[in-house]
Amino acid sequence: MEEFIEKALLKESIEFNGSVTELKEKIRIATERKFKLEWISENEFTILSKISLGTFIFISNPKYFEGIKGFGKLTELKNGKTQIDLKTKLRVELYFIGIIPTLTILITFLSGKEVPPSSIFLLPFILFWFWFIYRIQEKILFRKFRNYIKAE
């Protein structure tokens, strides 16, 4: 199961032409970003999309829901460049989308009622559909970050 989850995550590496300090300075002084960036530690950060259709986030500072999110880690390379590793985590909504219908089908089956075959076949489709919608938005977020980093 761990292997399947790992394959479902989005991962990307970007090489920045400069040191970690130069990258941080570029991030600090730039005011026009199409995403929100928050530092977790010295070399780790999160990026959040300012607009997220899948989670209905349309404001730049959401209070309860974070929307589409990615995690980054900076590694300084010996050639004076910085490697930025971006990744996502499996969204909690996907667990709910998978667990709740599965429990409903199981309870229906255990109570002796007939389980509609369409519900069994529909479950994987619904799970894939939501994962796909989130994946598209995660790729857009990573592209915005990549374009921001590459802009001179």
C-alpha positions as CSV (number, residue, x, y, z in Angstrom):
1,M,0.0,0.0,0.0
2,E,2.9,2.4,0.8
3,E,4.3,1.8,-2.6
4,F,1.0,2.7,-4.3
5,I,0.7,5.9,-2.2
6,E,4.2,6.9,-3.1
7,K,3.5,6.5,-6.8
8,A,0.3,8.7,-6.4
9,L,2.3,11.6,-5.1
10,L,3.7,14.4,-7.4
11,K,7.4,14.9,-7.2
12,E,9.6,17.4,-9.1
13,S,13.1,18.7,-8.9
14,I,14.2,22.2,-10.0
15,E,17.8,23.5,-10.2
16,F,18.2,27.1,-9.3
17,N,21.2,28.9,-10.7
18,G,22.5,30.3,-7.4
19,S,23.0,29.5,-3.8
20,V,20.4,28.8,-1.2
21,T,21.0,32.3,0.2
22,E,20.5,33.9,-3.2
23,L,17.3,31.9,-3.7
24,K,15.9,33.0,-0.3
25,E,16.7,36.6,-1.2
26,K,14.9,36.3,-4.5
27,I,11.9,34.9,-2.7
28,R,12.0,37.5,0.0
29,I,12.2,40.6,-2.2
30,A,9.7,39.5,-4.9
31,T,6.2,40.8,-4.1
32,E,4.2,39.4,-7.1
33,R,3.7,35.7,-6.5
34,K,0.9,33.6,-7.8
35,F,1.2,31.4,-4.7
36,K,1.8,31.7,-1.0
37,L,5.1,30.5,0.4
38,E,5.7,29.7,4.1
39,W,9.0,28.6,5.6
40,I,8.8,25.4,7.8
41,S,12.5,25.4,8.7
42,E,15.8,26.8,7.4
43,N,15.6,24.8,4.1
44,E,12.0,23.6,4.0
45,F,8.9,25.4,2.9
46,T,5.3,24.9,1.8
47,I,3.7,26.5,-1.2
48,L,0.0,27.1,-1.3
49,S,-2.2,27.9,-4.3
50,K,-4.1,31.2,-3.9
51,I,-6.9,29.7,-5.9
52,S,-8.1,26.2,-5.6
53,L,-11.2,25.1,-7.4
54,G,-11.2,21.6,-6.0
55,T,-11.3,22.8,-2.4
56,F,-13.2,26.1,-3.1
57,I,-10.4,28.4,-1.9
58,F,-10.5,31.8,-3.6
59,I,-8.8,33.9,-1.1
60,S,-5.1,34.5,-0.5
61,N,-5.2,33.7,3.3
62,P,-7.6,30.9,4.0
63,K,-8.4,30.2,7.7
64,Y,-9.6,26.6,7.8
65,F,-8.7,25.0,4.6
66,E,-5.4,25.3,2.9
67,G,-6.3,24.2,-0.6
68,I,-3.7,22.9,-3.0
69,K,-0.3,22.5,-1.3
70,G,3.2,21.4,-2.0
71,F,6.3,21.0,0.1
72,G,9.8,22.0,-0.9
73,K,13.3,21.2,0.3
74,L,16.4,23.2,-0.6
75,T,19.8,21.5,-1.1
76,E,22.9,23.5,-2.0
77,L,25.0,21.8,-4.7
78,K,28.7,21.9,-5.0
79,N,28.6,23.8,-8.3
80,G,27.0,26.9,-6.7
81,K,23.5,25.9,-7.6
82,T,20.6,24.9,-5.5
83,Q,18.4,21.9,-5.9
84,I,14.7,22.4,-5.0
85,D,12.8,19.2,-4.4
86,L,9.0,19.6,-4.5
87,K,6.5,17.0,-3.5
88,T,2.9,16.6,-2.4
89,K,1.3,14.5,0.2
90,L,-1.8,12.4,-0.1
91,R,-4.7,14.6,0.6
92,V,-6.9,13.7,3.6
93,E,-10.0,14.2,1.3
94,L,-8.9,11.2,-0.7
95,Y,-8.9,9.0,2.4
96,F,-12.5,10.1,3.1
97,I,-13.6,9.6,-0.5
98,G,-12.2,6.1,-0.3
99,I,-13.2,5.1,3.2
100,I,-16.7,6.4,3.6
101,P,-18.2,4.8,0.5
102,T,-16.3,1.5,1.3
103,L,-17.8,1.5,4.8
104,T,-21.3,2.2,3.4
105,I,-21.0,-0.7,1.0
106,L,-19.7,-3.0,3.8
107,I,-22.5,-2.0,6.2
108,T,-25.1,-2.5,3.5
109,F,-23.6,-5.9,2.7
110,L,-23.4,-7.0,6.4
111,S,-27.0,-5.8,7.1
112,G,-28.2,-8.3,4.5
113,K,-29.3,-5.8,2.0
114,E,-28.4,-6.0,-1.7
115,V,-25.4,-3.9,-2.7
116,P,-25.9,-2.3,-6.1
117,P,-23.1,-3.5,-8.4
118,S,-22.8,0.0,-9.8
119,S,-21.7,1.4,-6.4
120,I,-18.9,-1.1,-6.3
121,F,-17.6,-0.1,-9.7
122,L,-18.3,3.6,-9.2
123,L,-16.0,3.8,-6.1
124,P,-12.7,3.5,-7.9
125,F,-13.8,5.9,-10.6
126,I,-14.8,8.6,-8.0
127,L,-11.5,8.1,-6.1
128,F,-9.5,8.4,-9.4
129,W,-11.6,11.5,-10.5
130,F,-10.9,13.5,-7.3
131,W,-7.2,12.5,-7.3
132,F,-7.0,13.6,-11.0
133,I,-8.6,17.0,-10.3
134,Y,-6.2,17.6,-7.4
135,R,-3.2,16.4,-9.5
136,I,-4.0,18.9,-12.2
137,Q,-4.1,21.7,-9.7
138,E,-0.9,20.5,-8.0
139,K,0.9,20.5,-11.3
140,I,-0.3,24.1,-12.0
141,L,1.0,25.1,-8.6
142,F,4.4,23.5,-9.3
143,R,4.5,25.2,-12.7
144,K,3.8,28.6,-11.1
145,F,6.6,28.0,-8.6
146,R,9.0,26.8,-11.4
147,N,8.2,29.8,-13.6
148,Y,8.7,32.1,-10.6
149,I,12.1,30.6,-9.8
150,K,13.3,30.6,-13.4
151,A,12.2,34.3,-14.0
152,E,15.1,36.7,-14.1
